[in-house]
Amino acid sequence: MTVEEKREELVAEIIRLRQEQGLTQKQLEKMSGVRQPIIARMETGVNKPQLSTVIKLLAPFGKTLAVVPLNQQETVK
């Protein structure tokens, strides 16, 4: 899997989490501190999110990023 594919998978997971919780982008802004226009541009693929942005967006869902050995990698669930 390429870096770009991993990035797309991660963004898709953030979108899924937001929609699963029934949150608007504006509500996620209030919870994460990431401005709604940045969330919108990330979700539409206009901008590639920075690592700090991804971490802030995952936090309201009780999630974070982790470094795992290559032989233990799984797809984002």
N, CA, C and O atoms as a CHARMM CRD file, in Angstrom:
* protein
*
  308
    1    1 MET  N      0.85500  -1.18300   0.00000 PROA 1      0.00000
    2    1 MET  CA     0.00000   0.00000   0.00000 PROA 1      0.00000
    3    1 MET  C      0.89700   1.24000   0.00000 PROA 1      0.00000
    4    1 MET  O      1.86100   1.32300   0.76100 PROA 1      0.00000
    5    2 THR  N      0.57000   2.18500  -0.84900 PROA 2      0.00000
    6    2 THR  CA     1.36900   3.40800  -0.94300 PROA 2      0.00000
    7    2 THR  C      1.02000   4.36600   0.19900 PROA 2      0.00000
    8    2 THR  O      0.01200   4.20000   0.88500 PROA 2      0.00000
    9    3 VAL  N      1.86500   5.35300   0.38200 PROA 3      0.00000
   10    3 VAL  CA     1.61200   6.37400   1.40300 PROA 3      0.00000
   11    3 VAL  C      0.30000   7.09100   1.10600 PROA 3      0.00000
   12    3 VAL  O     -0.48600   7.35700   2.01500 PROA 3      0.00000
   13    4 GLU  N      0.06600   7.40300  -0.16100 PROA 4      0.00000
   14    4 GLU  CA    -1.16900   8.09700  -0.53600 PROA 4      0.00000
   15    4 GLU  C     -2.39600   7.23400  -0.24400 PROA 4      0.00000
   16    4 GLU  O     -3.41600   7.74800   0.21400 PROA 4      0.00000
   17    5 GLU  N     -2.31100   5.95200  -0.49900 PROA 5      0.00000
   18    5 GLU  CA    -3.42900   5.04200  -0.20100 PROA 5      0.00000
   19    5 GLU  C     -3.68900   4.97300   1.30300 PROA 5      0.00000
   20    5 GLU  O     -4.84000   4.92700   1.73800 PROA 5      0.00000
   21    6 LYS  N     -2.62500   4.96700   2.08700 PROA 6      0.00000
   22    6 LYS  CA    -2.78700   4.95900   3.54700 PROA 6      0.00000
   23    6 LYS  C     -3.44000   6.25000   4.02500 PROA 6      0.00000
   24    6 LYS  O     -4.29000   6.23300   4.91600 PROA 6      0.00000
   25    7 ARG  N     -3.03500   7.37700   3.42300 PROA 7      0.00000
   26    7 ARG  CA    -3.62100   8.66500   3.78700 PROA 7      0.00000
   27    7 ARG  C     -5.12000   8.66200   3.46300 PROA 7      0.00000
   28    7 ARG  O     -5.93700   9.09100   4.27800 PROA 7      0.00000
   29    8 GLU  N     -5.47000   8.18000   2.27900 PROA 8      0.00000
   30    8 GLU  CA    -6.87500   8.12400   1.87300 PROA 8      0.00000
   31    8 GLU  C     -7.68400   7.22100   2.80100 PROA 8      0.00000
   32    8 GLU  O     -8.82400   7.53400   3.14200 PROA 8      0.00000
   33    9 GLU  N     -7.09500   6.11200   3.20200 PROA 9      0.00000
   34    9 GLU  CA    -7.76200   5.19100   4.12100 PROA 9      0.00000
   35    9 GLU  C     -8.00000   5.85700   5.47800 PROA 9      0.00000
   36    9 GLU  O     -9.05300   5.67700   6.08900 PROA 9      0.00000
   37   10 LEU  N     -7.03100   6.61200   5.93500 PROA 10     0.00000
   38   10 LEU  CA    -7.14500   7.30600   7.21100 PROA 10     0.00000
   39   10 LEU  C     -8.22200   8.38700   7.16000 PROA 10     0.00000
   40   10 LEU  O     -9.01600   8.51400   8.09200 PROA 10     0.00000
   41   11 VAL  N     -8.25300   9.16100   6.08600 PROA 11     0.00000
   42   11 VAL  CA    -9.28400  10.18900   5.92200 PROA 11     0.00000
   43   11 VAL  C    -10.66000   9.53200   5.85400 PROA 11     0.00000
   44   11 VAL  O    -11.61600  10.02800   6.45100 PROA 11     0.00000
   45   12 ALA  N    -10.76100   8.42300   5.13000 PROA 12     0.00000
   46   12 ALA  CA   -12.03800   7.70400   5.03400 PROA 12     0.00000
   47   12 ALA  C    -12.50300   7.24100   6.41000 PROA 12     0.00000
   48   12 ALA  O    -13.69900   7.25700   6.69900 PROA 12     0.00000
   49   13 GLU  N    -11.57500   6.83400   7.25000 PROA 13     0.00000
   50   13 GLU  CA   -11.92900   6.40200   8.60700 PROA 13     0.00000
   51   13 GLU  C    -12.43400   7.57500   9.43700 PROA 13     0.00000
   52   13 GLU  O    -13.39300   7.42300  10.19500 PROA 13     0.00000
   53   14 ILE  N    -11.81500   8.72700   9.31100 PROA 14     0.00000
   54   14 ILE  CA   -12.27700   9.91500  10.04000 PROA 14     0.00000
   55   14 ILE  C    -13.68100  10.29500   9.58300 PROA 14     0.00000
   56   14 ILE  O    -14.53600  10.62600  10.40400 PROA 14     0.00000
   57   15 ILE  N    -13.91800  10.24800   8.27800 PROA 15     0.00000
   58   15 ILE  CA   -15.25800  10.54700   7.75400 PROA 15     0.00000
   59   15 ILE  C    -16.26300   9.54200   8.30400 PROA 15     0.00000
   60   15 ILE  O    -17.34600   9.92300   8.74700 PROA 15     0.00000
   61   16 ARG  N    -15.90400   8.25700   8.27500 PROA 16     0.00000
   62   16 ARG  CA   -16.80300   7.20900   8.77200 PROA 16     0.00000
   63   16 ARG  C    -17.13800   7.42700  10.24600 PROA 16     0.00000
   64   16 ARG  O    -18.29800   7.32000  10.64300 PROA 16     0.00000
   65   17 LEU  N    -16.13100   7.73200  11.05100 PROA 17     0.00000
   66   17 LEU  CA   -16.35500   7.96300  12.47800 PROA 17     0.00000
   67   17 LEU  C    -17.28400   9.15300  12.70000 PROA 17     0.00000
   68   17 LEU  O    -18.19400   9.09200  13.52700 PROA 17     0.00000
   69   18 ARG  N    -17.05400  10.23200  11.95900 PROA 18     0.00000
   70   18 ARG  CA   -17.88600  11.43300  12.10300 PROA 18     0.00000
   71   18 ARG  C    -19.33300  11.13300  11.73300 PROA 18     0.00000
   72   18 ARG  O    -20.25600  11.50300  12.45900 PROA 18     0.00000
   73   19 GLN  N    -19.52500  10.46700  10.60900 PROA 19     0.00000
   74   19 GLN  CA   -20.87900  10.16900  10.15000 PROA 19     0.00000
   75   19 GLN  C    -21.56900   9.14700  11.04700 PROA 19     0.00000
   76   19 GLN  O    -22.77000   9.24500  11.30000 PROA 19     0.00000
   77   20 GLU  N    -20.81100   8.17300  11.52200 PROA 20     0.00000
   78   20 GLU  CA   -21.35500   7.15500  12.42200 PROA 20     0.00000
   79   20 GLU  C    -21.90400   7.78600  13.70100 PROA 20     0.00000
   80   20 GLU  O    -22.90500   7.32400  14.24900 PROA 20     0.00000
   81   21 GLN  N    -21.24800   8.83500  14.16700 PROA 21     0.00000
   82   21 GLN  CA   -21.67700   9.54100  15.37500 PROA 21     0.00000
   83   21 GLN  C    -22.74100  10.59500  15.07200 PROA 21     0.00000
   84   21 GLN  O    -23.27400  11.22600  15.98400 PROA 21     0.00000
   85   22 GLY  N    -23.04600  10.78100  13.78600 PROA 22     0.00000
   86   22 GLY  CA   -24.04600  11.76900  13.39300 PROA 22     0.00000
   87   22 GLY  C    -23.58200  13.20100  13.59100 PROA 22     0.00000
   88   22 GLY  O    -24.39100  14.09600  13.83600 PROA 22     0.00000
   89   23 LEU  N    -22.27700  13.41500  13.48500 PROA 23     0.00000
   90   23 LEU  CA   -21.71300  14.74600  13.71200 PROA 23     0.00000
   91   23 LEU  C    -21.56800  15.51700  12.41000 PROA 23     0.00000
   92   23 LEU  O    -21.25100  14.94000  11.37000 PROA 23     0.00000
   93   24 THR  N    -21.79700  16.81100  12.47100 PROA 24     0.00000
   94   24 THR  CA   -21.49500  17.68400  11.34400 PROA 24     0.00000
   95   24 THR  C    -20.01900  18.06100  11.42000 PROA 24     0.00000
   96   24 THR  O    -19.36100  17.86000  12.44100 PROA 24     0.00000
   97   25 GLN  N    -19.52200  18.60200  10.33400 PROA 25     0.00000
   98   25 GLN  CA   -18.14200  19.08700  10.34600 PROA 25     0.00000
   99   25 GLN  C    -17.98200  20.19100  11.38600 PROA 25     0.00000
  100   25 GLN  O    -16.94600  20.27500  12.04500 PROA 25     0.00000
  101   26 LYS  N    -18.98400  21.02700  11.53600 PROA 26     0.00000
  102   26 LYS  CA   -18.93100  22.12200  12.51500 PROA 26     0.00000
  103   26 LYS  C    -18.85400  21.56400  13.93700 PROA 26     0.00000
  104   26 LYS  O    -18.11000  22.08400  14.76900 PROA 26     0.00000
  105   27 GLN  N    -19.61800  20.51100  14.21700 PROA 27     0.00000
  106   27 GLN  CA   -19.55900  19.90600  15.54900 PROA 27     0.00000
  107   27 GLN  C    -18.18200  19.29400  15.80500 PROA 27     0.00000
  108   27 GLN  O    -17.63900  19.40300  16.90400 PROA 27     0.00000
  109   28 LEU  N    -17.62600  18.64900  14.77500 PROA 28     0.00000
  110   28 LEU  CA   -16.28700  18.07400  14.92400 PROA 28     0.00000
  111   28 LEU  C    -15.25200  19.17800  15.13000 PROA 28     0.00000
  112   28 LEU  O    -14.27000  18.98200  15.84600 PROA 28     0.00000
  113   29 GLU  N    -15.46500  20.33100  14.50900 PROA 29     0.00000
  114   29 GLU  CA   -14.58300  21.47900  14.73000 PROA 29     0.00000
  115   29 GLU  C    -14.55300  21.83900  16.21300 PROA 29     0.00000
  116   29 GLU  O    -13.48300  22.03000  16.79100 PROA 29     0.00000
  117   30 LYS  N    -15.72500  21.92800  16.82100 PROA 30     0.00000
  118   30 LYS  CA   -15.80400  22.30500  18.23900 PROA 30     0.00000
  119   30 LYS  C    -15.14400  21.26200  19.13400 PROA 30     0.00000
  120   30 LYS  O    -14.54400  21.60300  20.15300 PROA 30     0.00000
  121   31 MET  N    -15.25400  19.99900  18.75500 PROA 31     0.00000
  122   31 MET  CA   -14.70100  18.91700  19.56800 PROA 31     0.00000
  123   31 MET  C    -13.18800  18.76100  19.40500 PROA 31     0.00000
  124   31 MET  O    -12.49300  18.36500  20.34100 PROA 31     0.00000
  125   32 SER  N    -12.68300  19.07600  18.20600 PROA 32     0.00000
  126   32 SER  CA   -11.27800  18.79300  17.89800 PROA 32     0.00000
  127   32 SER  C    -10.38400  20.02900  17.86300 PROA 32     0.00000
  128   32 SER  O     -9.16900  19.93000  18.03900 PROA 32     0.00000
  129   33 GLY  N    -10.99100  21.19500  17.63300 PROA 33     0.00000
  130   33 GLY  CA   -10.19300  22.40200  17.47700 PROA 33     0.00000
  131   33 GLY  C     -9.68600  22.60800  16.05900 PROA 33     0.00000
  132   33 GLY  O     -8.96700  23.57000  15.78700 PROA 33     0.00000
  133   34 VAL  N    -10.06000  21.70300  15.14900 PROA 34     0.00000
  134   34 VAL  CA    -9.68300  21.83700  13.73800 PROA 34     0.00000
  135   34 VAL  C    -10.81200  22.57700  13.03900 PROA 34     0.00000
  136   34 VAL  O    -11.96700  22.16000  13.12500 PROA 34     0.00000
  137   35 ARG  N    -10.49900  23.66300  12.35200 PROA 35     0.00000
  138   35 ARG  CA   -11.52900  24.49500  11.72400 PROA 35     0.00000
  139   35 ARG  C    -12.30400  23.72500  10.65700 PROA 35     0.00000
  140   35 ARG  O    -11.74100  22.90200   9.93500 PROA 35     0.00000
  141   36 GLN  N    -13.60100  24.00500  10.56900 PROA 36     0.00000
  142   36 GLN  CA   -14.48800  23.30700   9.63900 PROA 36     0.00000
  143   36 GLN  C    -14.01200  23.37500   8.19000 PROA 36     0.00000
  144   36 GLN  O    -14.07700  22.35800   7.49900 PROA 36     0.00000
  145   37 PRO  N    -13.53300  24.52400   7.69100 PROA 37     0.00000
  146   37 PRO  CA   -13.06100  24.53500   6.29900 PROA 37     0.00000
  147   37 PRO  C    -11.89900  23.56900   6.04700 PROA 37     0.00000
  148   37 PRO  O    -11.77700  23.00900   4.95800 PROA 37     0.00000
  149   38 ILE  N    -11.05700  23.38000   7.04700 PROA 38     0.00000
  150   38 ILE  CA    -9.94400  22.43200   6.91700 PROA 38     0.00000
  151   38 ILE  C    -10.48700  21.01400   6.85000 PROA 38     0.00000
  152   38 ILE  O    -10.02200  20.20400   6.04800 PROA 38     0.00000
  153   39 ILE  N    -11.47600  20.71200   7.69500 PROA 39     0.00000
  154   39 ILE  CA   -12.10800  19.39200   7.67600 PROA 39     0.00000
  155   39 ILE  C    -12.74500  19.14700   6.30900 PROA 39     0.00000
  156   39 ILE  O    -12.58400  18.07200   5.73200 PROA 39     0.00000
  157   40 ALA  N    -13.46300  20.13600   5.79400 PROA 40     0.00000
  158   40 ALA  CA   -14.13600  19.99600   4.49700 PROA 40     0.00000
  159   40 ALA  C    -13.12600  19.75100   3.37900 PROA 40     0.00000
  160   40 ALA  O    -13.33100  18.87300   2.54200 PROA 40     0.00000
  161   41 ARG  N    -12.04600  20.51500   3.35900 PROA 41     0.00000
  162   41 ARG  CA   -11.03600  20.34300   2.30700 PROA 41     0.00000
  163   41 ARG  C    -10.35000  18.98600   2.41500 PROA 41     0.00000
  164   41 ARG  O    -10.01200  18.37900   1.39900 PROA 41     0.00000
  165   42 MET  N    -10.14400  18.51200   3.62600 PROA 42     0.00000
  166   42 MET  CA    -9.55000  17.19600   3.82000 PROA 42     0.00000
  167   42 MET  C    -10.50400  16.11300   3.32200 PROA 42     0.00000
  168   42 MET  O    -10.09300  15.19500   2.61300 PROA 42     0.00000
  169   43 GLU  N    -11.77700  16.22400   3.69400 PROA 43     0.00000
  170   43 GLU  CA   -12.75500  15.20100   3.32800 PROA 43     0.00000
  171   43 GLU  C    -12.99000  15.13700   1.82100 PROA 43     0.00000
  172   43 GLU  O    -13.29100  14.06700   1.29100 PROA 43     0.00000
  173   44 THR  N    -12.86000  16.25000   1.13100 PROA 44     0.00000
  174   44 THR  CA   -13.07600  16.26500  -0.31800 PROA 44     0.00000
  175   44 THR  C    -11.79800  16.00200  -1.10600 PROA 44     0.00000
  176   44 THR  O    -11.82700  15.93800  -2.33500 PROA 44     0.00000
  177   45 GLY  N    -10.68400  15.85000  -0.41000 PROA 45     0.00000
  178   45 GLY  CA    -9.42900  15.54400  -1.07700 PROA 45     0.00000
  179   45 GLY  C     -8.69800  16.74700  -1.62400 PROA 45     0.00000
  180   45 GLY  O     -7.69600  16.59600  -2.32200 PROA 45     0.00000
  181   46 VAL  N     -9.18200  17.94700  -1.31800 PROA 46     0.00000
  182   46 VAL  CA    -8.51800  19.16500  -1.79000 PROA 46     0.00000
  183   46 VAL  C     -7.17500  19.33600  -1.08600 PROA 46     0.00000
  184   46 VAL  O     -6.18000  19.69600  -1.71600 PROA 46     0.00000
  185   47 ASN  N     -7.14700  19.07800   0.21300 PROA 47     0.00000
  186   47 ASN  CA    -5.92100  19.19300   1.00700 PROA 47     0.00000
  187   47 ASN  C     -5.56900  17.85000   1.62100 PROA 47     0.00000
  188   47 ASN  O     -6.44000  17.03400   1.92300 PROA 47     0.00000
  189   48 LYS  N     -4.28100  17.64200   1.79800 PROA 48     0.00000
  190   48 LYS  CA    -3.79300  16.46500   2.50700 PROA 48     0.00000
  191   48 LYS  C     -3.56200  16.88700   3.95300 PROA 48     0.00000
  192   48 LYS  O     -2.85100  17.86100   4.20200 PROA 48     0.00000
  193   49 PRO  N     -4.15000  16.17300   4.90900 PROA 49     0.00000
  194   49 PRO  CA    -4.03500  16.60300   6.30500 PROA 49     0.00000
  195   49 PRO  C     -2.63200  16.39900   6.86700 PROA 49     0.00000
  196   49 PRO  O     -1.93300  15.44700   6.52000 PROA 49     0.00000
  197   50 GLN  N     -2.24400  17.31400   7.73600 PROA 50     0.00000
  198   50 GLN  CA    -0.99200  17.16800   8.46600 PROA 50     0.00000
  199   50 GLN  C     -1.20800  16.15400   9.58300 PROA 50     0.00000
  200   50 GLN  O     -2.33800  15.91300  10.00600 PROA 50     0.00000
  201   51 LEU  N     -0.13000  15.57300  10.04700 PROA 51     0.00000
  202   51 LEU  CA    -0.19900  14.57900  11.11100 PROA 51     0.00000
  203   51 LEU  C     -0.88300  15.14400  12.35100 PROA 51     0.00000
  204   51 LEU  O     -1.69900  14.46200  12.97100 PROA 51     0.00000
  205   52 SER  N     -0.56100  16.37800  12.71700 PROA 52     0.00000
  206   52 SER  CA    -1.17100  16.98900  13.90400 PROA 52     0.00000
  207   52 SER  C     -2.68100  17.13700  13.72800 PROA 52     0.00000
  208   52 SER  O     -3.43300  16.99800  14.69300 PROA 52     0.00000
  209   53 THR  N     -3.12600  17.41700  12.51000 PROA 53     0.00000
  210   53 THR  CA    -4.55900  17.54900  12.23700 PROA 53     0.00000
  211   53 THR  C     -5.25100  16.20600  12.40400 PROA 53     0.00000
  212   53 THR  O     -6.32000  16.12900  13.00900 PROA 53     0.00000
  213   54 VAL  N     -4.65600  15.15800  11.87600 PROA 54     0.00000
  214   54 VAL  CA    -5.23100  13.81600  11.99200 PROA 54     0.00000
  215   54 VAL  C     -5.36700  13.42200  13.45900 PROA 54     0.00000
  216   54 VAL  O     -6.40300  12.89900  13.86900 PROA 54     0.00000
  217   55 ILE  N     -4.33900  13.66900  14.23900 PROA 55     0.00000
  218   55 ILE  CA    -4.37000  13.31700  15.66200 PROA 55     0.00000
  219   55 ILE  C     -5.47800  14.07800  16.37700 PROA 55     0.00000
  220   55 ILE  O     -6.19600  13.50200  17.19400 PROA 55     0.00000
  221   56 LYS  N     -5.62600  15.37400  16.07900 PROA 56     0.00000
  222   56 LYS  CA    -6.69100  16.17700  16.69500 PROA 56     0.00000
  223   56 LYS  C     -8.06900  15.67400  16.29800 PROA 56     0.00000
  224   56 LYS  O     -8.98900  15.67800  17.11600 PROA 56     0.00000
  225   57 LEU  N     -8.22400  15.24100  15.04400 PROA 57     0.00000
  226   57 LEU  CA    -9.52600  14.77600  14.57200 PROA 57     0.00000
  227   57 LEU  C     -9.88500  13.39700  15.11600 PROA 57     0.00000
  228   57 LEU  O    -11.06800  13.08800  15.26200 PROA 57     0.00000
  229   58 LEU  N     -8.90900  12.57500  15.41400 PROA 58     0.00000
  230   58 LEU  CA    -9.17700  11.25000  15.96900 PROA 58     0.00000
  231   58 LEU  C     -9.50800  11.29200  17.46000 PROA 58     0.00000
  232   58 LEU  O    -10.26700  10.45700  17.95200 PROA 58     0.00000
  233   59 ALA  N     -8.94500  12.25500  18.17400 PROA 59     0.00000
  234   59 ALA  CA    -9.09000  12.31900  19.63200 PROA 59     0.00000
  235   59 ALA  C    -10.54000  12.31400  20.12300 PROA 59     0.00000
  236   59 ALA  O    -10.83400  11.59200  21.07600 PROA 59     0.00000
  237   60 PRO  N    -11.46700  13.08000  19.52800 PROA 60     0.00000
  238   60 PRO  CA   -12.84500  13.06400  20.02900 PROA 60     0.00000
  239   60 PRO  C    -13.51700  11.69000  19.93800 PROA 60     0.00000
  240   60 PRO  O    -14.52300  11.44100  20.60200 PROA 60     0.00000
  241   61 PHE  N    -12.95900  10.80700  19.11800 PROA 61     0.00000
  242   61 PHE  CA   -13.51500   9.46500  18.96200 PROA 61     0.00000
  243   61 PHE  C    -12.77300   8.44900  19.82600 PROA 61     0.00000
  244   61 PHE  O    -13.00000   7.24400  19.71800 PROA 61     0.00000
  245   62 GLY  N    -11.87900   8.95100  20.68600 PROA 62     0.00000
  246   62 GLY  CA   -11.12200   8.06200  21.56000 PROA 62     0.00000
  247   62 GLY  C    -10.08500   7.24600  20.80900 PROA 62     0.00000
  248   62 GLY  O     -9.74800   6.13300  21.21400 PROA 62     0.00000
  249   63 LYS  N     -9.57900   7.80000  19.71300 PROA 63     0.00000
  250   63 LYS  CA    -8.61200   7.08100  18.89300 PROA 63     0.00000
  251   63 LYS  C     -7.35900   7.93000  18.69800 PROA 63     0.00000
  252   63 LYS  O     -7.37900   9.14700  18.87800 PROA 63     0.00000
  253   64 THR  N     -6.27500   7.26400  18.32600 PROA 64     0.00000
  254   64 THR  CA    -5.02500   7.93300  18.00100 PROA 64     0.00000
  255   64 THR  C     -4.28400   7.09500  16.97700 PROA 64     0.00000
  256   64 THR  O     -4.77700   6.04900  16.55600 PROA 64     0.00000
  257   65 LEU  N     -3.12500   7.53600  16.57900 PROA 65     0.00000
  258   65 LEU  CA    -2.27700   6.77200  15.66700 PROA 65     0.00000
  259   65 LEU  C     -1.26700   5.98500  16.48200 PROA 65     0.00000
  260   65 LEU  O     -0.93400   6.35600  17.60800 PROA 65     0.00000
  261   66 ALA  N     -0.78400   4.89800  15.90300 PROA 66     0.00000
  262   66 ALA  CA     0.21900   4.08700  16.58300 PROA 66     0.00000
  263   66 ALA  C      1.21900   3.57000  15.56100 PROA 66     0.00000
  264   66 ALA  O      0.88700   3.38700  14.39000 PROA 66     0.00000
  265   67 VAL  N      2.42700   3.34200  16.00900 PROA 67     0.00000
  266   67 VAL  CA     3.45300   2.73100  15.18000 PROA 67     0.00000
  267   67 VAL  C      3.47900   1.25100  15.53200 PROA 67     0.00000
  268   67 VAL  O      3.64600   0.87800  16.69400 PROA 67     0.00000
  269   68 VAL  N      3.31100   0.41800  14.51800 PROA 68     0.00000
  270   68 VAL  CA     3.29000  -1.03000  14.74400 PROA 68     0.00000
  271   68 VAL  C      4.30900  -1.69500  13.82300 PROA 68     0.00000
  272   68 VAL  O      4.62300  -1.15900  12.76000 PROA 68     0.00000
  273   69 PRO  N      4.82500  -2.85100  14.21800 PROA 69     0.00000
  274   69 PRO  CA     5.74600  -3.57100  13.34200 PROA 69     0.00000
  275   69 PRO  C      5.06600  -3.90100  12.00900 PROA 69     0.00000
  276   69 PRO  O      3.86200  -4.15400  11.96500 PROA 69     0.00000
  277   70 LEU  N      5.83800  -3.89600  10.94100 PROA 70     0.00000
  278   70 LEU  CA     5.28100  -4.15900   9.61400 PROA 70     0.00000
  279   70 LEU  C      4.54300  -5.48800   9.54200 PROA 70     0.00000
  280   70 LEU  O      3.53300  -5.58900   8.84500 PROA 70     0.00000
  281   71 ASN  N      5.01900  -6.49800  10.23800 PROA 71     0.00000
  282   71 ASN  CA     4.36000  -7.80200  10.16900 PROA 71     0.00000
  283   71 ASN  C      3.05400  -7.84800  10.96000 PROA 71     0.00000
  284   71 ASN  O      2.35400  -8.86000  10.92300 PROA 71     0.00000
  285   72 GLN  N      2.71400  -6.77900  11.66900 PROA 72     0.00000
  286   72 GLN  CA     1.47200  -6.73400  12.44200 PROA 72     0.00000
  287   72 GLN  C      0.49800  -5.70100  11.90000 PROA 72     0.00000
  288   72 GLN  O     -0.50800  -5.41100  12.54800 PROA 72     0.00000
  289   73 GLN  N      0.77000  -5.14200  10.73200 PROA 73     0.00000
  290   73 GLN  CA    -0.10300  -4.11300  10.17700 PROA 73     0.00000
  291   73 GLN  C     -1.46000  -4.70000   9.83300 PROA 73     0.00000
  292   73 GLN  O     -1.57200  -5.83500   9.37000 PROA 73     0.00000
  293   74 GLU  N     -2.48000  -3.90300  10.07100 PROA 74     0.00000
  294   74 GLU  CA    -3.83700  -4.24100   9.68100 PROA 74     0.00000
  295   74 GLU  C     -4.40900  -3.04400   8.95800 PROA 74     0.00000
  296   74 GLU  O     -3.89400  -1.93200   9.08000 PROA 74     0.00000
  297   75 THR  N     -5.46200  -3.26400   8.21200 PROA 75     0.00000
  298   75 THR  CA    -6.14000  -2.12800   7.60700 PROA 75     0.00000
  299   75 THR  C     -6.89700  -1.38800   8.68900 PROA 75     0.00000
  300   75 THR  O     -7.22300  -1.96100   9.72800 PROA 75     0.00000
  301   76 VAL  N     -7.17400  -0.13300   8.45200 PROA 76     0.00000
  302   76 VAL  CA    -7.91900   0.68400   9.40800 PROA 76     0.00000
  303   76 VAL  C     -9.30200   0.10100   9.56100 PROA 76     0.00000
  304   76 VAL  O     -9.97500  -0.18600   8.57100 PROA 76     0.00000
  305   77 LYS  N     -9.73100  -0.07600  10.79900 PROA 77     0.00000
  306   77 LYS  CA   -11.07100  -0.62600  11.06500 PROA 77     0.00000
  307   77 LYS  C    -11.88600   0.35200  11.85000 PROA 77     0.00000
  308   77 LYS  O    -13.04100   0.07400  12.17400 PROA 77     0.00000
